[in-house]
Amino acid sequence: MIEDLYPVAVQYGVDAERFWGMSFKEVMIQTLANRKNRIDEMKFRAMMDHQQANLIAFAFNDPNKMPKPEEAYPFLRDEKQKQAEQAPEWKKDQMQLMAQAARVKAFNKLKKGGTEHGT
């Protein structure tokens, strides 16, 4: 019986060598999981293809109204937010310190330039 399942299981992504060490239940679970993954991947590709077609229509008909990538693909926006949130606290402090130093430097330069012109 399990010999009859071999070609189908391999077709659905079960490793040919691992197959012979698996029970019937394990083969069925792996086969069904691989099938579900393929279906999910096809759905994702279909959504991406549809979105790409929409963007092509924007680019062709009205490029000025073409949405930004983050608007067209919301998962990009989520990824950028995660990266921003992952910035360590010391990095934020360092950026604030550098910005403050730049302001002081600009102020000193302005002050130095102002006194030279006043004399």
C-alpha positions as CSV (number, residue, x, y, z in Angstrom):
1,M,0.0,0.0,0.0
2,I,2.7,2.5,1.0
3,E,4.6,1.7,-2.2
4,D,1.7,3.0,-4.2
5,L,1.9,6.3,-2.4
6,Y,5.6,6.8,-3.2
7,P,5.3,8.6,-6.6
8,V,2.6,10.9,-5.3
9,A,4.5,11.7,-2.1
10,V,7.7,12.5,-4.0
11,Q,5.7,14.6,-6.5
12,Y,4.4,16.7,-3.5
13,G,7.9,17.3,-2.2
14,V,8.6,14.4,0.3
15,D,12.3,13.5,0.1
16,A,12.7,10.2,-1.8
17,E,15.1,8.8,0.7
18,R,13.3,9.9,3.8
19,F,10.0,8.4,2.5
20,W,11.0,4.9,3.2
21,G,11.7,5.6,6.9
22,M,8.4,7.4,7.4
23,S,5.1,6.0,8.7
24,F,1.9,6.3,6.6
25,K,0.7,9.1,8.9
26,E,4.0,11.0,8.6
27,V,3.9,10.7,4.8
28,M,0.3,12.0,4.7
29,I,1.1,14.9,7.1
30,Q,4.2,15.9,5.0
31,T,2.3,15.6,1.7
32,L,-0.6,17.7,2.9
33,A,1.6,20.3,4.4
34,N,3.7,20.6,1.2
35,R,0.4,20.9,-0.8
36,K,-0.9,23.7,1.5
37,N,2.4,25.5,1.2
38,R,2.2,25.4,-2.6
39,I,-1.3,26.7,-2.6
40,D,-0.4,29.5,-0.3
41,E,2.5,30.4,-2.5
42,M,0.3,30.4,-5.6
43,K,-2.2,32.7,-3.9
44,F,0.6,35.1,-2.9
45,R,2.0,35.1,-6.4
46,A,-1.5,35.8,-7.8
47,M,-1.9,38.8,-5.4
48,M,1.5,40.1,-6.3
49,D,0.8,39.7,-10.0
50,H,-2.5,41.6,-9.7
51,Q,-0.8,44.4,-7.7
52,Q,2.0,44.6,-10.3
53,A,-0.7,44.9,-13.1
54,N,-2.3,47.8,-11.2
55,L,1.1,49.5,-10.9
56,I,1.8,49.1,-14.6
57,A,-1.6,50.6,-15.3
58,F,-0.7,53.6,-13.2
59,A,2.7,53.9,-14.8
60,F,1.2,53.8,-18.3
61,N,-1.9,55.9,-17.8
62,D,-1.1,58.4,-15.0
63,P,2.4,58.2,-13.7
64,N,1.9,61.2,-11.4
65,K,-0.7,59.3,-9.3
66,M,1.4,56.2,-9.1
67,P,1.6,55.1,-5.4
68,K,4.8,54.8,-3.5
69,P,6.1,51.2,-3.0
70,E,5.1,51.3,0.6
71,E,1.5,52.1,-0.3
72,A,1.4,49.5,-3.0
73,Y,3.0,46.8,-0.9
74,P,2.0,47.3,2.8
75,F,4.4,44.7,4.0
76,L,7.3,47.0,3.0
77,R,5.9,49.7,5.3
78,D,5.7,47.2,8.2
79,E,9.3,46.1,7.6
80,K,10.5,49.7,7.7
81,Q,8.6,50.3,10.9
82,K,10.1,47.2,12.5
83,Q,13.6,48.3,11.5
84,A,13.0,51.7,13.0
85,E,11.7,50.2,16.2
86,Q,14.7,47.9,16.4
87,A,17.2,50.8,16.7
88,P,18.9,50.5,20.0
89,E,18.5,53.2,22.6
90,W,22.2,54.1,22.5
91,K,21.9,54.7,18.8
92,K,19.0,57.1,19.3
93,D,21.0,58.9,21.9
94,Q,24.0,59.1,19.6
95,M,21.9,60.6,16.8
96,Q,20.5,63.2,19.2
97,L,23.9,64.1,20.5
98,M,25.3,64.4,16.9
99,A,22.3,66.7,15.9
100,Q,22.9,68.8,19.0
101,A,26.6,69.1,18.2
102,A,25.8,70.1,14.6
103,R,23.5,72.9,15.9
104,V,26.2,74.1,18.3
105,K,28.7,74.1,15.5
106,A,26.4,76.0,13.2
107,F,25.6,78.5,16.0
108,N,29.3,79.1,16.7
109,K,30.0,79.5,13.0
110,L,27.2,82.0,12.8
111,K,28.4,83.8,15.9
112,K,32.0,83.9,14.7
113,G,30.8,85.2,11.3
114,G,28.6,87.9,12.9
115,T,31.4,89.4,15.1
116,E,33.8,89.7,12.3
117,H,31.3,91.6,10.2
118,G,30.5,93.9,13.1
119,T,34.0,95.2,13.7
